């Protein structure tokens, strides 16, 4: 393979290394956004005894990681947390029009025999007359099994008997339609990430260096991407690889909005790999340069591997971000590093996500959760980048993104690390509002409400108040606080991952009659059998 140096911080290899944009002429049978002709499917390597029930043939349109929802009254959020304690905890957060929130437990699934690593929620099913909409929930752990659950997309109906359950120490609002479907084994090792790009597909990655694409209709594997296992180059501190082996496995992956490309980062590799989802083959490899790694704190004694990846876009063009241990580097679609995100490397990064603040001005911010209990909002637009002064040493060459605002932190009374967070975009009274659900390792789930106008105004103020691009970024300067903390809920579990979606109000004429009739029929059969037994005894 020919190798060509594109910049001081990156090296690209591969036939398609000149551009990471998806090709319009690509064709194949594994596309996630097109219907492929039926072909014989290969059976899974080690299926479990229980298999998920097949889903309906209706497929929903693809959606971004940030959910869009419209409401005029109260809002109900379904929150799911995974933990080191092997428990999937479902929480209902009901937000009133006055801005108050009430939490209630809705389910507890003893999902896995070991710590839960990741969870994912699918888009809801298409609305149908007289039928409830449902959402798929997938969970992955240090075991190779992926558990599948079905959740109701509608909030449960409150009854008089629920008042008795709310009188206890922990309010309970159970939804009888939240059920376990089964499990399947697409991998041979720890599952590291799960994503539903569409309702009909589930993509999973594992420490066995594979990325699997499965159908949710029959849970058969459509395609398996095999990531190369890196060669052993010493053993860093804290390495858990077996004797004679090397750290391997996919850390994270991200699917392009076109559903044709996928980028991934793996253990022991100082590069990012681009995959063609239409063919399941490698498209390009972007190697991280030594100078760039040293600038972001990944020196000689660090692994230099990417921990997270995410696709994003600004008003200028598309981009993707690669998260490391203590910093984030943003690359353009030309494979060149554009900037780094964190103003300093004093805290560890746990999760990052792009948020579209305003569709008209195409304002996009990248949100980052940190070890010290903050969620930072940074702008990566060209006019917001702070470049190092010309007199600076050669060690710093990348510009720094503008820190616009933050929520949480020591000033707000949040000191524990935010392990994961989710963003739900809601249209309330012709205004865009973001609900941020953050899960901390201390077991608390916090719910913030941030207005899009507030974030947009902070971004404009940061841009207007910037005197010169050739200035040194102030690492010690604290960003202004935005939004309001609506409430916090103690789960009594050490949270590792979270997922959330806005529940859809139940349409008129659709009730909980299905499950109620099933329960009524079961009770009737039990009563009739009991009567028959008693009658036999009397005779």
N, C-alpha and C positions, 0 to 999 in steps of 0.2 A: 504494500500500500504506500502510495506517495504521502509524504508528510510535509506540511507547509506551515510555517509560523505566521499567525495572523496578527498577534499583538504580543506585547511583553508579558501579559498576564495569561495568555491562552494559546494553545496549539491545537489545531483541528486536523483530524485524519479522516479519510473516507472519501468515497466517490462523490457524495453529496455534501461535502464540507463547506462549500462556498456560501450556503444559505440554509437556515433552519426552517424556512417557511414551507408549508405543505405544498406538494406538487399538485397542480390541477389535473394532470394527466394520469395520476395514479389510479390503478384499477386493482381489484382483488375480491376475494370472497369472505374476508374477515372484517369488513368495514363495520363500524359500530353505528353508523348513521344511515345505512342502506340495507335493504333486504336482500340477502344472498340466496341463491338457489339451494334447494335441499341437497345435502350431501351426507354420506354415512359418517357418523360421529364415532370417535374413539372413546372407549369406556375409560373411566378413571382408574388409576393405578390401585388404590386401596380404599374403595368405598366403605362407609360405615354401615352398620345394620339398619339404621334409620335414615330414610331419604326424605328431603322436603317434598311437600305436595306440589304438583305442577301449578304454575300461575296461569292466568287467563292470557289469551293471545293478544289482547290489546296492549299496545306499546305507547308509552308517553314520550313527549318530546324531551330532548336533552335540556338540562338546565345547569347553571353554574353552581359553584359551591355555595354561593350566597343565595338564599331562598328569597323570592319575591312574593309578597302577599299583600292583599288589600283588605282593610277592615275599617268599619265606621264606629263600632262600639268596643266592647271588651275583647281582649285577646287571650288565647290559651296556647301556651307553648308546651310541647312534649319534649322533655329533656331526658337523655339516656346517658348514664355514666358507667364506664368500666373501671375496675380497680384491681389493685394487687390482691385483694381478698376474694377474687374469683367470682364476683357478683356483678350482674347487670342490673342496675337500679334505674327504674323509670320514675320520673318526677313530673307532675303537672304543675305548671306555673300559670296561674290565672291573674292577668293584669286588668284591673278595672279602669274605666275612663278617668277616674280621679288620680291614677298613677300609683295605686297600691297593688301589692302582689300577695297572693296566697299560694303556698306550696302544699302539695299533697302527694303521698306515695301512690303510685298506680300499679307497679309490678316489681317483683324481685325474682330474678332468674339465677339459679346457681348454674352458671353457664359452662364453666370449664374447670378442669382439675388443677389449673395453675393460673398465674396472673394473666389478666386480659390486656392485650397489647393495643388493639384497635377496634373501632366500631364504625359502621357506615349505615346511612339511611338512603333508601331509594326514593325517587319521585313518586308521588301518589298515583294511583290508578286513575284512568280517565273517568269522569263522572258518567253515570248511567242512571236512567230513571228507575227509582225504587231500590237502588243498590248503594251500599256504603262504599266509600273509597278507603283503600288500604295502603300501607307503607311497609316495605320490607326492611328488616333490621338484620344486619350481619355482624358477627363478632369473631375476632381472631385472638389466639392466645399463643403461649409458648409451645403448645401442642399443635400438630398440623391440622386439626379439625376446625372447620368453619361452621359455626352454628347459624341457622337461619330462623328468623321469627317474623310473624306478621303482626302489625300494629294497626289499630283503627286510626284513620286520619281525622275522625270527628271526636270532639270532647265527650266524655260520658255524661249521661243525663243524671242530674242530681236529684235524689229522692229524699224523703223524710228520714229514712234509716241512715243516710249518710251523716246526719247531724250527730248521731251517737258515735260514729267512728271518729268524727272530728273532735269529740270531747276528750279523746285520749292524748297521750303525750305526742304522738305523731299522727297527723291527719291521714286518712286512707280514702282514696277514691278509685276503686278498682274498675277496670274496663274488661268485661268478659271476652271481648274480641281480641285481646292481646294474647297470642298463643305461639307456641313453638312448633315450627314445621318439621325440623329435622337437621341433619348435618351432612356434609360431604368433605372429602379429603382431596383437594387439588394439589397438595404439597406434601413434602416429607419432613418438614422442619417448622420452626416458628413462623407464624404469619405476622408480617410486619406492617402491612397496610391493606385496606379494603376500600374500594371506590365503586359506586354505581354511576357510571357515565350516563346511562339511560335506565329506564325501568326494566328493560329486557336483558341487560348485560351486567355482570359483576366481574371486576378485575381485582386480582389479589397478587401480592408479592410475598416472598418468603426468604428465610435465611438459607434455603437450599439453592439460591441463585436462579430462581425461576419466577416469571410473571405469567399468570394464568388468566385467560379470558373465558368465562363460562356463561351459558344461557340460563336465565332464570325460569324459562318455561319448562325445561326438563332437567336442568342442572347437569348438563354435559359440557365437557371442556371443548371449546371451539378452537383455541390456539394456545400454545405454550411458548413463551419466549425464554430462551436459555441464555442467561447472562454469563459471560466468561468468569471463571474463578481466578482471582489474581494470584500471582506467584508470591511465595513467602519472602518478605524482606525484613527479617528480624521480628521480634515479638514486643510490641509496645506494652507499657504498664497497663494492667487491668484486662489483658487479653484473655478470653475464655475459649480460644480455639484448642482443639485436641492436640496432643503431643505429635509433632511432625506435620501438623496442618497449618493453615493460615486463616485469618479472619475472612469470612466470605458471607455473602448474602446481600439482598437488596435492601437498602435503608429506606428509600422513598421513591415514588414515581408520581408523575403528573400527566394527565391527558390533555392534549390541545383541544380548544373549543371546537375545532373542525372534526374531531373524532378520528383523525387520520394519523396523528403523530403522538408519540409518548416519549418523555425523557425520564431517565432514572439515574440514581446515584447508588453506589454500593460500597460495602466495607472493603477497606484495603486498597481502594482505587482513588487516585487523585485525578479524576476525570468525571465527565457527565456523558452519558450515552443517549443517542437519539435513535428511536425505533420507528419503523414504518408499520402501523397497525394493519394496513391493507395486505401486506405480505408477511408480517411477523418477523422481518429481518432487520438487521442493523443498518441504519442510514448514515450515521456519522458518529465520531468520538471527539469530544472537546476536552483536551488535557489542560489542567490547571498549571500555570507557570509558577516557578519558584518565587519570583519577585512578588506576585500577587498573593501567594500564600503567606509569605513573610509579613506583608503589609497588614493582613487581617489577623495576625496572631497565630497562624498555623506554621510554626517554625520547624526546625530540624527534628525535634523530639515530639511532634504532633503527628497525628495520622494523616491530616490533610484531605480527608475524605469528606464529601458532601453528605450532610445529614438530612436535608429537606430540599424539595424543589417545588416551584409553583409558577404557573403561567400568569402573565398580566399584560396590561396594555395602558399606554398613555395617549395623550392627544397626538403625539408625534408618530408612534409606531408601537408594535407589539414588543414584548420583552419577556424574559423569564428570570427568576431569582433562584439562587442556590444558597441554602443556609448551611453555615458551618457551626462550629461549637460556640463561638462568641461573636460572629459577624455574618453578614449577608452580602453577597456580590450579585449585582444585577447585570445581565448580559442582554445585548440587543439581538435581533434576528440575524445579524451578520456575524454572530459568534464573538463579538468584541465586548470586553467588560466595560460597562458604562459608569458604574459607581458602586460604592459600598454604602450600606444603610446605617449601621449603628454608629453613633457619634463617638463611642468609646467601647472598649472591650473588657469592661469591668464586670459584666454580668453575663450569664449563660442564656442562650436562646432555646426556647422550647417549641414554639409554634409560630408560623407566619401564614398570612392570607391576604390576598388582594381584595380591596373593597371599592366598588364603583360608587363614588359619592354623588356625582351629578352627570346625567346622561347628555345634557345639552352641551356643557363645556368639556365633556369627556374627562372630568377630574377623577383620578384614581389614586388611592393611597394604599400603602402596604402596612398592615397591622402585624405587630410582633409582640408576643408574650415573653416575659423574661423571668429570671430566677428571683428577682427582688419584688415580685408581685405587681408589675406594671404591664399594661398593654399600650405600646407606642404606635402612633400614626405618623408615617413618614411619606414625604412626596419625592418621587423620582423623576419629576419633569426636568427638562433641560434647564429651564430658567430658575429652578429651585436648588440646583446642585451647587455645593460650596467647594470650590477648587482650592488646593493648597497653594500658598504663596510661592512665588518663583524662587525665593531664597531658601525654601525648605529643602532638606536633604533628599537624596534620591530614594529613600525608603518609602516615602509617601507620594504616590503618583495618581491614585484614583480619587476623583471627587467624592464628596460625602453627600448623601441625601439629606433633605431638610426635615428636621424633627418638628412636626406641626403641633401635635397635642398628645395627651396621654390620659389614661384612666387608671385608677388604682395607685399603688405605690405606698411608700411610708407616710406621705402627707395625707393620704386618704384612709390610713389604717389598715392597708393590705401589705403584709410583709412576706407571706409565704409564696412560694413559686406558683405561677399559673401554668399548670402542665399542658392544658389544652383549652381552646375556646372556639365558639361557633358564632356566626353572624346571621341574623334573620332580618331581612329587609321588609319593612311593612309600610304601606301607604295609609296614613291616618289623616282624614280630613284634608285631602289634597296636599299633604306634606309627607316627605319621606323620612322615616325613622328607622334607626338600627337598634335591634336588641342584641346585646352581646352576652353570651352565656359562658362564664369562665369556671373551670374546675381546677381546684388547687389540691396539692398533695396532702394538705391538712384535713381534707374531707369536706370542705365547704364548696358549695355551688353558689356563685354570685351572678346576679342579673343586673346589667346596666342598660340604660336607655340613652341613646345619643341621637340628636337630630342631624340630618344631613346638612341643613343650613348652617348649623354651628360649625361643623367640620369644614364646610366650604368657606365660611368667613375666616376661620383660623388659617386655612391654606392661603387665602388671598392676603391676609395680614402678614403672614410669614414671607410671602413673595414681595409685597410692597415695602416691608420694613427691612429688606436686605440691601444694604448699601453697596456692596461690592462682592463679586464672585471670588476675587482673589483674597479671601480672608481665612483666618484659621477658625475651624469650627469649635464652638465652646462646648467642651465635653461636660463641664460641670453645670451648665445652664439647664434648669428644669423646664420642661414644656408645660404650657397651661393645661389645667384640668378641664375636661369636657364631660358632658353627660351627667346623669344622676344614677346613683346606686339604688335600685328599687328594693332589693332585699337579698338576703343570704340564707342558705339552707344547709344544715349539717347532715351529711349522709352517714357519718361514722365509718367511712371506708376511705382508704388511701387511693384517690382518684388517679387514673392513668390516662384516660381518654374520655371525650365527650362527643355528643351529637345532639342536635336539636332541630325542630321544625315547628312552624306555626300550624296549629290544627285548624281544619276547615269547618266552618259552622255547618251543622246538619241541615240539609235541605228540607223543605216542607214535604211531608208525606213519606219521609224516610225515618224510620225509628229503629229501635233495638229489638225488633220483633223476631229476627232470625234466631239470635241466641236465646231470647226469652222463650220462644216456642220450643227450642231444643231442650232447654232446662225444664220446661213444663212437661214435655213428653217424657223425659227421663224420670221426673218425679212421679208422673202418672203410672209409668211402667213399674217403678219401685213400689208404689202403693198397691197396684193391682197384684203384684207378686206376693207382697206381704199379706194381702187379704186372702189370696189363694192358699198360702201356707197356713194361715190361721183357720181357714175353712176346713182344710184337711185334718188339722189337729182336732177340731170340734167333732168331725165325723168319726 
